[in-house]
Amino acid sequence: MRSSGVLMHISSLPSPYGIGTMGKEARKFVDFLEKSAQSYWQVLPVCPTSYGDSPYQSFSAFAGNPYLIDLNLLIKDHLLTKKECESYHWGKKEQEVDYGLLYQNRYRLFRQVYARFKKKTPDDYEWFCQQQKEWLFDYALFMALKDQNEGVEWTKWEPDLKFRKPEAMEAARSRLKEEIAFYCMLQYLFYRQWEQLKEYAHGKQVKIIGDTPIYVAMDSADVWANPSLFYLDENLDPIDVAGCPPDAFSDDGQLWGNPLFRWDVMKEDGYDWWIKRVAHMAKLFDVVRIDHFRGFDSYYAIPYGDVNAKAGEWRKGPGMDLFEAIERKLGKQEIIVEDLGFLTESVYKLVKDSGFPGMKLIQFAFDSREDGDYLLHNYQNHCVVYTGTHDNDTIMGWMKTAPKDSVKFAKEYLRLTKEEGYNWGMMKGAWGSVADLAVVTMQDLLGLGSKARMNTPSTLGCNWKWRMQQDALSPALAKKIRGIMQLYGRIPKHPF
């Protein structure tokens, strides 16, 4: 069934107090999607951000990001007052997230929330903690210990805690009981608000697509609690780390630094950790997009300590063995796979054998360094087409920064005109294609330039900040989009 959606991270919403959240503005966005005849809202990972403020480098693969908790909803629950929220400075620019201020001020407010929360704890709080016990208590203890160690990564903690010696762990749980409860409370609040937002979206016939990175951060509760599942030495330091090899886009390749999975160890217990992860994501989202899917076929391993990715090597991944185990345990899942980048015949086979739809990126179609798979006339129905993702420039930015030959080719192929707007011409290419699902970014719908770009890979300090203007979601824009959906046969057929 032909359908369409919009990629817009929650942090980019124009909510008050410094960052987009799961409150009133999120519901307004859902309303806009419904009026625009969109069936899907795609978000980036909603887990807690760590190094570089990236949602792809998180303290936990299972926890929710406390920054996304809506303060106005906490005011409604009598856990905060408006005066308290307005007493903090949240940044100079409404269109940018200031993560430094969030880190300083949000948690001060959350401490006030906790003081009231523990005096009148909701009836379902203990039930929530038990439902999430597989990951929650390890995560909460991890965060409490990080606070105690002034944010230092767990590999530099005292040895008994680093190696999780039973006596040291028991003593930490007793000593940090209040801190652990504080972090459990934040997860309760996040998941309660998330379920309310998801229910609202379903009421408007909108499904949520969520993002799952293939790898986890080294400095995470996941690795600290499960070191045997990762490629670490006897001192719990990485042996090799993840990344991408040098290519036409990067002479040095990409050095991500994530620890690699010990697929042989995971296979022995039937991929239990991955099954739990997919089950968790499938409950959180209606559809799960798995990032860097080619890494399940073969993955690039770089010696730990190298300054670039040149000396890495390809190694065999678990392939269909993993996804057959997941399907046996959980049944067929609604999954989109990110199959971009350097692909081999075995990767193509894995995507085909999995049955999951892959991705097509229109911007890649006009790059001379790519083959023709991304050109619209080569598409098949069973795929998801994007004009760009969080890692790409906006369409209007790309038109100014891409090689002249690429821009010329795009203009000719898509019949782009300045009068219509280059962004509308390229988005119409996506919507008019045979792809079952077409997803465009909110930045492209608004015709924004490079300043609205979400992320530039291999850079730090300028990413994940963009926020939408308060009055951007106009009725005229929604009407225009709906008309185009009607033109290209992407009007939702409800109920879903």
PATILUM-228733 format. One record per residue (C-alpha): residue in one letter; x negated, y, z; chain. Coordinates in steps of 0.2 Angstrom, whole numbers, plus 5000, padded with zeros to 4 digits. Layout:
[r 'a'; [X; Y; Z]; 'A']
...
END
This chain:
[r 'm'; [5000; 5000; 5000]; 'A']
[r 'r'; [4993; 5017; 4995]; 'A']
[r 's'; [4990; 5028; 5010]; 'A']
[r 's'; [4979; 5043; 5016]; 'A']
[r 'g'; [4971; 5050; 5031]; 'A']
[r 'v'; [4961; 5064; 5038]; 'A']
[r 'l'; [4944; 5062; 5047]; 'A']
[r 'm'; [4943; 5074; 5062]; 'A']
[r 'h'; [4934; 5071; 5078]; 'A']
[r 'i'; [4943; 5075; 5094]; 'A']
[r 's'; [4929; 5087; 5100]; 'A']
[r 's'; [4933; 5098; 5085]; 'A']
[r 'l'; [4950; 5102; 5090]; 'A']
[r 'p'; [4953; 5120; 5096]; 'A']
[r 's'; [4957; 5115; 5114]; 'A']
[r 'p'; [4953; 5128; 5128]; 'A']
[r 'y'; [4938; 5126; 5139]; 'A']
[r 'g'; [4924; 5122; 5127]; 'A']
[r 'i'; [4928; 5106; 5118]; 'A']
[r 'g'; [4943; 5098; 5109]; 'A']
[r 't'; [4952; 5086; 5120]; 'A']
[r 'm'; [4967; 5074; 5121]; 'A']
[r 'g'; [4980; 5086; 5126]; 'A']
[r 'k'; [4992; 5099; 5117]; 'A']
[r 'e'; [4981; 5103; 5102]; 'A']
[r 'a'; [4978; 5084; 5098]; 'A']
[r 'r'; [4997; 5082; 5098]; 'A']
[r 'k'; [4998; 5097; 5086]; 'A']
[r 'f'; [4986; 5089; 5075]; 'A']
[r 'v'; [4996; 5073; 5074]; 'A']
[r 'd'; [5011; 5084; 5070]; 'A']
[r 'f'; [5001; 5092; 5056]; 'A']
[r 'l'; [4997; 5074; 5049]; 'A']
[r 'e'; [5015; 5069; 5049]; 'A']
[r 'k'; [5020; 5085; 5040]; 'A']
[r 's'; [5006; 5082; 5028]; 'A']
[r 'a'; [5012; 5064; 5024]; 'A']
[r 'q'; [4996; 5057; 5032]; 'A']
[r 's'; [4996; 5039; 5039]; 'A']
[r 'y'; [4979; 5039; 5048]; 'A']
[r 'w'; [4969; 5050; 5059]; 'A']
[r 'q'; [4951; 5044; 5059]; 'A']
[r 'v'; [4940; 5049; 5074]; 'A']
[r 'l'; [4921; 5047; 5078]; 'A']
[r 'p'; [4916; 5036; 5092]; 'A']
[r 'v'; [4925; 5041; 5108]; 'A']
[r 'c'; [4912; 5034; 5120]; 'A']
[r 'p'; [4901; 5046; 5132]; 'A']
[r 't'; [4888; 5055; 5123]; 'A']
[r 's'; [4869; 5055; 5128]; 'A']
[r 'y'; [4853; 5060; 5119]; 'A']
[r 'g'; [4856; 5073; 5106]; 'A']
[r 'd'; [4875; 5074; 5110]; 'A']
[r 's'; [4878; 5061; 5097]; 'A']
[r 'p'; [4893; 5049; 5099]; 'A']
[r 'y'; [4882; 5036; 5091]; 'A']
[r 'q'; [4870; 5036; 5105]; 'A']
[r 's'; [4881; 5032; 5121]; 'A']
[r 'f'; [4878; 5027; 5139]; 'A']
[r 's'; [4891; 5014; 5135]; 'A']
[r 'a'; [4899; 5005; 5121]; 'A']
[r 'f'; [4915; 5003; 5131]; 'A']
[r 'a'; [4918; 5018; 5141]; 'A']
[r 'g'; [4927; 5034; 5136]; 'A']
[r 'n'; [4920; 5051; 5134]; 'A']
[r 'p'; [4925; 5062; 5150]; 'A']
[r 'y'; [4922; 5078; 5140]; 'A']
[r 'l'; [4938; 5073; 5130]; 'A']
[r 'i'; [4949; 5072; 5145]; 'A']
[r 'd'; [4961; 5087; 5144]; 'A']
[r 'l'; [4960; 5099; 5158]; 'A']
[r 'n'; [4978; 5106; 5156]; 'A']
[r 'l'; [4985; 5088; 5158]; 'A']
[r 'l'; [4975; 5087; 5174]; 'A']
[r 'i'; [4983; 5104; 5180]; 'A']
[r 'k'; [5000; 5097; 5176]; 'A']
[r 'd'; [4995; 5082; 5187]; 'A']
[r 'h'; [4991; 5094; 5201]; 'A']
[r 'l'; [4973; 5088; 5201]; 'A']
[r 'l'; [4966; 5105; 5195]; 'A']
[r 't'; [4972; 5123; 5195]; 'A']
[r 'k'; [4972; 5135; 5180]; 'A']
[r 'k'; [4962; 5147; 5190]; 'A']
[r 'e'; [4948; 5134; 5193]; 'A']
[r 'c'; [4947; 5129; 5175]; 'A']
[r 'e'; [4945; 5148; 5170]; 'A']
[r 's'; [4932; 5151; 5183]; 'A']
[r 'y'; [4919; 5143; 5173]; 'A']
[r 'h'; [4910; 5149; 5157]; 'A']
[r 'w'; [4913; 5137; 5142]; 'A']
[r 'g'; [4903; 5145; 5128]; 'A']
[r 'k'; [4901; 5161; 5118]; 'A']
[r 'k'; [4908; 5154; 5101]; 'A']
[r 'e'; [4925; 5147; 5100]; 'A']
[r 'q'; [4920; 5137; 5084]; 'A']
[r 'e'; [4905; 5128; 5093]; 'A']
[r 'v'; [4904; 5116; 5107]; 'A']
[r 'd'; [4891; 5121; 5120]; 'A']
[r 'y'; [4886; 5104; 5127]; 'A']
[r 'g'; [4874; 5112; 5139]; 'A']
[r 'l'; [4888; 5121; 5148]; 'A']
[r 'l'; [4899; 5106; 5147]; 'A']
[r 'y'; [4886; 5096; 5156]; 'A']
[r 'q'; [4884; 5109; 5170]; 'A']
[r 'n'; [4902; 5114; 5172]; 'A']
[r 'r'; [4914; 5100; 5167]; 'A']
[r 'y'; [4907; 5088; 5181]; 'A']
[r 'r'; [4909; 5102; 5194]; 'A']
[r 'l'; [4927; 5102; 5190]; 'A']
[r 'f'; [4929; 5083; 5190]; 'A']
[r 'r'; [4922; 5083; 5207]; 'A']
[r 'q'; [4936; 5094; 5213]; 'A']
[r 'v'; [4948; 5082; 5203]; 'A']
[r 'y'; [4941; 5067; 5213]; 'A']
[r 'a'; [4943; 5075; 5230]; 'A']
[r 'r'; [4962; 5076; 5226]; 'A']
[r 'f'; [4963; 5060; 5216]; 'A']
[r 'k'; [4957; 5049; 5231]; 'A']
[r 'k'; [4970; 5057; 5243]; 'A']
[r 'k'; [4984; 5052; 5231]; 'A']
[r 't'; [4978; 5038; 5220]; 'A']
[r 'p'; [4990; 5032; 5207]; 'A']
[r 'd'; [4998; 5016; 5209]; 'A']
[r 'd'; [4991; 5008; 5193]; 'A']
[r 'y'; [4973; 5013; 5197]; 'A']
[r 'e'; [4967; 4997; 5204]; 'A']
[r 'w'; [4976; 4987; 5191]; 'A']
[r 'f'; [4966; 4998; 5178]; 'A']
[r 'c'; [4950; 4994; 5186]; 'A']
[r 'q'; [4953; 4975; 5186]; 'A']
[r 'q'; [4958; 4975; 5168]; 'A']
[r 'q'; [4942; 4984; 5163]; 'A']
[r 'k'; [4930; 4975; 5176]; 'A']
[r 'e'; [4920; 4966; 5162]; 'A']
[r 'w'; [4911; 4983; 5159]; 'A']
[r 'l'; [4918; 4996; 5171]; 'A']
[r 'f'; [4909; 4993; 5187]; 'A']
[r 'd'; [4892; 4991; 5178]; 'A']
[r 'y'; [4895; 5007; 5169]; 'A']
[r 'a'; [4900; 5016; 5185]; 'A']
[r 'l'; [4885; 5010; 5194]; 'A']
[r 'f'; [4873; 5014; 5180]; 'A']
[r 'm'; [4880; 5032; 5179]; 'A']
[r 'a'; [4878; 5034; 5198]; 'A']
[r 'l'; [4860; 5028; 5198]; 'A']
[r 'k'; [4856; 5040; 5183]; 'A']
[r 'd'; [4863; 5054; 5194]; 'A']
[r 'q'; [4852; 5048; 5209]; 'A']
[r 'n'; [4837; 5047; 5197]; 'A']
[r 'e'; [4840; 5065; 5190]; 'A']
[r 'g'; [4845; 5058; 5173]; 'A']
[r 'v'; [4830; 5048; 5170]; 'A']
[r 'e'; [4832; 5032; 5158]; 'A']
[r 'w'; [4835; 5016; 5167]; 'A']
[r 't'; [4818; 5009; 5161]; 'A']
[r 'k'; [4809; 5021; 5173]; 'A']
[r 'w'; [4819; 5017; 5188]; 'A']
[r 'e'; [4811; 5008; 5203]; 'A']
[r 'p'; [4808; 4990; 5198]; 'A']
[r 'd'; [4821; 4981; 5209]; 'A']
[r 'l'; [4835; 4992; 5201]; 'A']
[r 'k'; [4827; 4991; 5184]; 'A']
[r 'f'; [4827; 4972; 5184]; 'A']
[r 'r'; [4844; 4971; 5194]; 'A']
[r 'k'; [4837; 4962; 5209]; 'A']
[r 'p'; [4852; 4955; 5219]; 'A']
[r 'e'; [4848; 4964; 5235]; 'A']
[r 'a'; [4844; 4980; 5227]; 'A']
[r 'm'; [4860; 4980; 5217]; 'A']
[r 'e'; [4870; 4976; 5233]; 'A']
[r 'a'; [4862; 4990; 5242]; 'A']
[r 'a'; [4865; 5002; 5228]; 'A']
[r 'r'; [4883; 4997; 5227]; 'A']
[r 's'; [4886; 5000; 5245]; 'A']
[r 'r'; [4875; 5017; 5246]; 'A']
[r 'l'; [4884; 5024; 5230]; 'A']
[r 'k'; [4902; 5018; 5233]; 'A']
[r 'e'; [4909; 5036; 5232]; 'A']
[r 'e'; [4899; 5039; 5216]; 'A']
[r 'i'; [4905; 5023; 5208]; 'A']
[r 'a'; [4923; 5027; 5212]; 'A']
[r 'f'; [4920; 5044; 5204]; 'A']
[r 'y'; [4915; 5037; 5188]; 'A']
[r 'c'; [4929; 5024; 5188]; 'A']
[r 'm'; [4941; 5038; 5191]; 'A']
[r 'l'; [4935; 5047; 5175]; 'A']
[r 'q'; [4938; 5031; 5165]; 'A']
[r 'y'; [4955; 5029; 5172]; 'A']
[r 'l'; [4959; 5047; 5167]; 'A']
[r 'f'; [4952; 5045; 5150]; 'A']
[r 'y'; [4961; 5029; 5146]; 'A']
[r 'r'; [4977; 5035; 5153]; 'A']
[r 'q'; [4977; 5051; 5142]; 'A']
[r 'w'; [4971; 5041; 5127]; 'A']
[r 'e'; [4986; 5029; 5128]; 'A']
[r 'q'; [4998; 5044; 5129]; 'A']
[r 'l'; [4990; 5052; 5114]; 'A']
[r 'k'; [4990; 5035; 5104]; 'A']
[r 'e'; [5008; 5032; 5109]; 'A']
[r 'y'; [5013; 5050; 5103]; 'A']
[r 'a'; [5004; 5047; 5086]; 'A']
[r 'h'; [5013; 5031; 5084]; 'A']
[r 'g'; [5029; 5040; 5087]; 'A']
[r 'k'; [5025; 5051; 5072]; 'A']
[r 'q'; [5020; 5036; 5062]; 'A']
[r 'v'; [5002; 5040; 5062]; 'A']
[r 'k'; [4989; 5026; 5065]; 'A']
[r 'i'; [4971; 5030; 5073]; 'A']
[r 'i'; [4955; 5024; 5064]; 'A']
[r 'g'; [4941; 5023; 5077]; 'A']
[r 'd'; [4922; 5021; 5074]; 'A']
[r 't'; [4911; 5008; 5081]; 'A']
[r 'p'; [4892; 5009; 5079]; 'A']
[r 'i'; [4883; 4993; 5076]; 'A']
[r 'y'; [4870; 4997; 5089]; 'A']
[r 'v'; [4870; 5003; 5106]; 'A']
[r 'a'; [4858; 5015; 5115]; 'A']
[r 'm'; [4843; 5009; 5124]; 'A']
[r 'd'; [4847; 5020; 5139]; 'A']
[r 's'; [4865; 5012; 5141]; 'A']
[r 'a'; [4874; 5002; 5154]; 'A']
[r 'd'; [4876; 4989; 5140]; 'A']
[r 'v'; [4857; 4985; 5139]; 'A']
[r 'w'; [4853; 4987; 5157]; 'A']
[r 'a'; [4867; 4975; 5162]; 'A']
[r 'n'; [4863; 4962; 5148]; 'A']
[r 'p'; [4845; 4963; 5144]; 'A']
[r 's'; [4844; 4945; 5138]; 'A']
[r 'l'; [4855; 4950; 5123]; 'A']
[r 'f'; [4842; 4962; 5116]; 'A']
[r 'y'; [4825; 4961; 5109]; 'A']
[r 'l'; [4815; 4967; 5124]; 'A']
[r 'd'; [4798; 4961; 5132]; 'A']
[r 'e'; [4795; 4955; 5150]; 'A']
[r 'n'; [4794; 4973; 5155]; 'A']
[r 'l'; [4811; 4976; 5147]; 'A']
[r 'd'; [4804; 4988; 5134]; 'A']
[r 'p'; [4809; 4986; 5116]; 'A']
[r 'i'; [4798; 4975; 5105]; 'A']
[r 'd'; [4806; 4981; 5089]; 'A']
[r 'v'; [4819; 4994; 5086]; 'A']
[r 'a'; [4832; 4999; 5073]; 'A']
[r 'g'; [4831; 5010; 5058]; 'A']
[r 'c'; [4831; 5011; 5039]; 'A']
[r 'p'; [4817; 5009; 5027]; 'A']
[r 'p'; [4809; 5024; 5016]; 'A']
[r 'd'; [4820; 5027; 5001]; 'A']
[r 'a'; [4823; 5041; 4988]; 'A']
[r 'f'; [4831; 5051; 5002]; 'A']
[r 's'; [4817; 5050; 5015]; 'A']
[r 'd'; [4799; 5046; 5013]; 'A']
[r 'd'; [4797; 5040; 5031]; 'A']
[r 'g'; [4814; 5031; 5032]; 'A']
[r 'q'; [4825; 5033; 5047]; 'A']
[r 'l'; [4819; 5028; 5065]; 'A']
[r 'w'; [4835; 5026; 5075]; 'A']
[r 'g'; [4826; 5018; 5090]; 'A']
[r 'n'; [4840; 5007; 5096]; 'A']
[r 'p'; [4836; 4990; 5103]; 'A']
[r 'l'; [4839; 4976; 5092]; 'A']
[r 'f'; [4851; 4961; 5096]; 'A']
[r 'r'; [4844; 4944; 5100]; 'A']
[r 'w'; [4856; 4936; 5088]; 'A']
[r 'd'; [4850; 4918; 5092]; 'A']
[r 'v'; [4854; 4921; 5110]; 'A']
[r 'm'; [4871; 4928; 5106]; 'A']
[r 'k'; [4875; 4913; 5095]; 'A']
[r 'e'; [4872; 4901; 5110]; 'A']
[r 'd'; [4887; 4908; 5119]; 'A']
[r 'g'; [4898; 4910; 5104]; 'A']
[r 'y'; [4894; 4929; 5102]; 'A']
[r 'd'; [4904; 4933; 5118]; 'A']
[r 'w'; [4898; 4951; 5120]; 'A']
[r 'w'; [4903; 4955; 5102]; 'A']
[r 'i'; [4920; 4947; 5104]; 'A']
[r 'k'; [4923; 4957; 5120]; 'A']
[r 'r'; [4917; 4973; 5111]; 'A']
[r 'v'; [4928; 4970; 5095]; 'A']
[r 'a'; [4943; 4966; 5106]; 'A']
[r 'h'; [4941; 4982; 5116]; 'A']
[r 'm'; [4939; 4992; 5101]; 'A']
[r 'a'; [4954; 4984; 5093]; 'A']
[r 'k'; [4965; 4988; 5108]; 'A']
[r 'l'; [4958; 5006; 5108]; 'A']
[r 'f'; [4961; 5009; 5090]; 'A']
[r 'd'; [4974; 5003; 5077]; 'A']
[r 'v'; [4960; 5001; 5064]; 'A']
[r 'v'; [4941; 4999; 5068]; 'A']
[r 'r'; [4928; 5006; 5056]; 'A']
[r 'i'; [4911; 4996; 5059]; 'A']
[r 'd'; [4896; 5007; 5056]; 'A']
[r 'h'; [4881; 5000; 5046]; 'A']
[r 'f'; [4889; 4984; 5041]; 'A']
[r 'r'; [4875; 4978; 5031]; 'A']
[r 'g'; [4865; 4976; 5047]; 'A']
[r 'f'; [4875; 4960; 5050]; 'A']
[r 'd'; [4868; 4952; 5034]; 'A']
[r 's'; [4850; 4958; 5037]; 'A']
[r 'y'; [4843; 4972; 5048]; 'A']
[r 'y'; [4827; 4982; 5047]; 'A']
[r 'a'; [4816; 4980; 5062]; 'A']
[r 'i'; [4802; 4993; 5066]; 'A']
[r 'p'; [4788; 4990; 5079]; 'A']
[r 'y'; [4792; 5000; 5095]; 'A']
[r 'g'; [4781; 5015; 5097]; 'A']
[r 'd'; [4779; 5018; 5078]; 'A']
[r 'v'; [4782; 5037; 5073]; 'A']
[r 'n'; [4791; 5032; 5057]; 'A']
[r 'a'; [4800; 5018; 5049]; 'A']
[r 'k'; [4787; 5013; 5036]; 'A']
[r 'a'; [4780; 4998; 5044]; 'A']
[r 'g'; [4797; 4989; 5047]; 'A']
[r 'e'; [4803; 4973; 5040]; 'A']
[r 'w'; [4820; 4965; 5035]; 'A']
[r 'r'; [4826; 4951; 5046]; 'A']
[r 'k'; [4841; 4939; 5044]; 'A']
[r 'g'; [4857; 4944; 5053]; 'A']
[r 'p'; [4871; 4933; 5059]; 'A']
[r 'g'; [4882; 4935; 5043]; 'A']
[r 'm'; [4899; 4927; 5043]; 'A']
[r 'd'; [4895; 4916; 5058]; 'A']
[r 'l'; [4899; 4931; 5069]; 'A']
[r 'f'; [4915; 4936; 5060]; 'A']
[r 'e'; [4921; 4918; 5059]; 'A']
[r 'a'; [4918; 4917; 5078]; 'A']
[r 'i'; [4928; 4934; 5081]; 'A']
[r 'e'; [4942; 4928; 5070]; 'A']
[r 'r'; [4943; 4911; 5079]; 'A']
[r 'k'; [4945; 4920; 5096]; 'A']
[r 'l'; [4955; 4936; 5091]; 'A']
[r 'g'; [4963; 4932; 5075]; 'A']
[r 'k'; [4961; 4943; 5059]; 'A']
[r 'q'; [4957; 4961; 5064]; 'A']
[r 'e'; [4961; 4978; 5055]; 'A']
[r 'i'; [4943; 4983; 5051]; 'A']
[r 'i'; [4935; 4995; 5038]; 'A']
[r 'v'; [4916; 4991; 5035]; 'A']
[r 'e'; [4903; 5005; 5031]; 'A']
[r 'd'; [4894; 4996; 5017]; 'A']
[r 'l'; [4884; 5012; 5011]; 'A']
[r 'g'; [4865; 5013; 5008]; 'A']
[r 'f'; [4853; 5000; 5001]; 'A']
[r 'l'; [4864; 4984; 4997]; 'A']
[r 't'; [4858; 4967; 4991]; 'A']
[r 'e'; [4868; 4953; 4983]; 'A']
[r 's'; [4870; 4945; 5000]; 'A']
[r 'v'; [4877; 4961; 5008]; 'A']
[r 'y'; [4890; 4962; 4994]; 'A']
[r 'k'; [4894; 4943; 4997]; 'A']
[r 'l'; [4896; 4946; 5016]; 'A']
[r 'v'; [4908; 4961; 5013]; 'A']
[r 'k'; [4918; 4950; 5001]; 'A']
[r 'd'; [4918; 4935; 5012]; 'A']
[r 's'; [4924; 4945; 5027]; 'A']
[r 'g'; [4939; 4951; 5017]; 'A']
[r 'f'; [4937; 4969; 5025]; 'A']
[r 'p'; [4938; 4984; 5014]; 'A']
[r 'g'; [4922; 4993; 5011]; 'A']
[r 'm'; [4919; 5012; 5008]; 'A']
[r 'k'; [4916; 5023; 4993]; 'A']
[r 'l'; [4909; 5040; 4995]; 'A']
[r 'i'; [4912; 5052; 4981]; 'A']
[r 'q'; [4897; 5063; 4984]; 'A']
[r 'f'; [4886; 5048; 4981]; 'A']
[r 'a'; [4894; 5046; 4964]; 'A']
[r 'f'; [4884; 5061; 4957]; 'A']
[r 'd'; [4867; 5057; 4964]; 'A']
[r 's'; [4855; 5051; 4951]; 'A']
[r 'r'; [4846; 5041; 4965]; 'A']
[r 'e'; [4862; 5030; 4967]; 'A']
[r 'd'; [4870; 5018; 4954]; 'A']
[r 'g'; [4887; 5020; 4947]; 'A']
[r 'd'; [4897; 5010; 4960]; 'A']
[r 'y'; [4903; 5026; 4968]; 'A']
[r 'l'; [4911; 5033; 4952]; 'A']
[r 'l'; [4930; 5032; 4953]; 'A']
[r 'h'; [4932; 5022; 4937]; 'A']
[r 'n'; [4922; 5008; 4945]; 'A']
[r 'y'; [4934; 5006; 4961]; 'A']
[r 'q'; [4945; 4992; 4965]; 'A']
[r 'n'; [4960; 4993; 4976]; 'A']
[r 'h'; [4953; 4985; 4991]; 'A']
[r 'c'; [4942; 4999; 4997]; 'A']
[r 'v'; [4943; 5016; 5007]; 'A']
[r 'v'; [4937; 5031; 4997]; 'A']
[r 'y'; [4930; 5046; 5006]; 'A']
[r 't'; [4925; 5063; 4999]; 'A']
[r 'g'; [4911; 5063; 5013]; 'A']
[r 't'; [4909; 5058; 5031]; 'A']
[r 'h'; [4902; 5066; 5047]; 'A']
[r 'd'; [4884; 5063; 5040]; 'A']
[r 'n'; [4887; 5072; 5024]; 'A']
[r 'd'; [4888; 5091; 5019]; 'A']
[r 't'; [4906; 5098; 5016]; 'A']
[r 'i'; [4911; 5098; 4998]; 'A']
[r 'm'; [4909; 5117; 4997]; 'A']
[r 'g'; [4892; 5115; 5005]; 'A']
[r 'w'; [4887; 5101; 4994]; 'A']
[r 'm'; [4892; 5111; 4978]; 'A']
[r 'k'; [4879; 5124; 4984]; 'A']
[r 't'; [4865; 5113; 4990]; 'A']
[r 'a'; [4865; 5097; 4979]; 'A']
[r 'p'; [4854; 5096; 4963]; 'A']
[r 'k'; [4861; 5107; 4949]; 'A']
[r 'd'; [4862; 5091; 4938]; 'A']
[r 's'; [4873; 5082; 4951]; 'A']
[r 'v'; [4884; 5097; 4953]; 'A']
[r 'k'; [4886; 5099; 4934]; 'A']
[r 'f'; [4890; 5080; 4932]; 'A']
[r 'a'; [4903; 5082; 4946]; 'A']
[r 'k'; [4912; 5097; 4938]; 'A']
[r 'e'; [4913; 5088; 4921]; 'A']
[r 'y'; [4918; 5071; 4928]; 'A']
[r 'l'; [4931; 5078; 4940]; 'A']
[r 'r'; [4936; 5093; 4930]; 'A']
[r 'l'; [4932; 5104; 4945]; 'A']
[r 't'; [4936; 5123; 4943]; 'A']
[r 'k'; [4932; 5137; 4954]; 'A']
[r 'e'; [4950; 5143; 4952]; 'A']
[r 'e'; [4958; 5128; 4960]; 'A']
[r 'g'; [4944; 5126; 4972]; 'A']
[r 'y'; [4930; 5113; 4971]; 'A']
[r 'n'; [4936; 5105; 4987]; 'A']
[r 'w'; [4954; 5102; 4980]; 'A']
[r 'g'; [4947; 5095; 4964]; 'A']
[r 'm'; [4936; 5082; 4973]; 'A']
[r 'm'; [4949; 5078; 4986]; 'A']
[r 'k'; [4962; 5075; 4971]; 'A']
[r 'g'; [4949; 5063; 4964]; 'A']
[r 'a'; [4950; 5053; 4980]; 'A']
[r 'w'; [4969; 5054; 4981]; 'A']
[r 'g'; [4971; 5050; 4963]; 'A']
[r 's'; [4959; 5035; 4963]; 'A']
[r 'v'; [4965; 5017; 4964]; 'A']
[r 'a'; [4958; 5015; 4982]; 'A']
[r 'd'; [4971; 5008; 4994]; 'A']
[r 'l'; [4966; 5022; 5007]; 'A']
[r 'a'; [4959; 5039; 5004]; 'A']
[r 'v'; [4952; 5049; 5019]; 'A']
[r 'v'; [4946; 5067; 5018]; 'A']
[r 't'; [4938; 5078; 5031]; 'A']
[r 'm'; [4947; 5092; 5039]; 'A']
[r 'q'; [4933; 5103; 5034]; 'A']
[r 'd'; [4936; 5099; 5016]; 'A']
[r 'l'; [4955; 5103; 5018]; 'A']
[r 'l'; [4950; 5120; 5025]; 'A']
[r 'g'; [4937; 5123; 5011]; 'A']
[r 'l'; [4923; 5126; 5023]; 'A']
[r 'g'; [4905; 5127; 5019]; 'A']
[r 's'; [4889; 5120; 5027]; 'A']
[r 'k'; [4891; 5128; 5044]; 'A']
[r 'a'; [4905; 5117; 5047]; 'A']
[r 'r'; [4895; 5101; 5044]; 'A']
[r 'm'; [4896; 5089; 5058]; 'A']
[r 'n'; [4879; 5080; 5057]; 'A']
[r 't'; [4863; 5081; 5047]; 'A']
[r 'p'; [4854; 5064; 5050]; 'A']
[r 's'; [4837; 5064; 5058]; 'A']
[r 't'; [4839; 5082; 5065]; 'A']
[r 'l'; [4843; 5087; 5083]; 'A']
[r 'g'; [4850; 5102; 5091]; 'A']
[r 'c'; [4863; 5108; 5078]; 'A']
[r 'n'; [4875; 5093; 5077]; 'A']
[r 'w'; [4892; 5088; 5083]; 'A']
[r 'k'; [4896; 5106; 5087]; 'A']
[r 'w'; [4909; 5111; 5074]; 'A']
[r 'r'; [4927; 5116; 5080]; 'A']
[r 'm'; [4942; 5121; 5070]; 'A']
[r 'q'; [4950; 5138; 5072]; 'A']
[r 'q'; [4966; 5140; 5082]; 'A']
[r 'd'; [4977; 5145; 5067]; 'A']
[r 'a'; [4970; 5133; 5054]; 'A']
[r 'l'; [4984; 5121; 5054]; 'A']
[r 's'; [4997; 5131; 5044]; 'A']
[r 'p'; [5014; 5125; 5037]; 'A']
[r 'a'; [5008; 5131; 5020]; 'A']
[r 'l'; [4993; 5119; 5020]; 'A']
[r 'a'; [5004; 5104; 5026]; 'A']
[r 'k'; [5016; 5107; 5012]; 'A']
[r 'k'; [5003; 5108; 4999]; 'A']
[r 'i'; [4995; 5092; 5005]; 'A']
[r 'r'; [5012; 5083; 5006]; 'A']
[r 'g'; [5015; 5089; 4988]; 'A']
[r 'i'; [4999; 5081; 4982]; 'A']
[r 'm'; [5003; 5065; 4991]; 'A']
[r 'q'; [5019; 5064; 4982]; 'A']
[r 'l'; [5010; 5067; 4966]; 'A']
[r 'y'; [4998; 5053; 4968]; 'A']
[r 'g'; [5010; 5040; 4977]; 'A']
[r 'r'; [5002; 5041; 4994]; 'A']
[r 'i'; [5018; 5046; 5004]; 'A']
[r 'p'; [5020; 5034; 5019]; 'A']
[r 'k'; [5032; 5020; 5018]; 'A']
[r 'h'; [5038; 5019; 5036]; 'A']
[r 'p'; [5040; 5010; 5048]; 'A']
[r 'f'; [5023; 5003; 5049]; 'A']
END
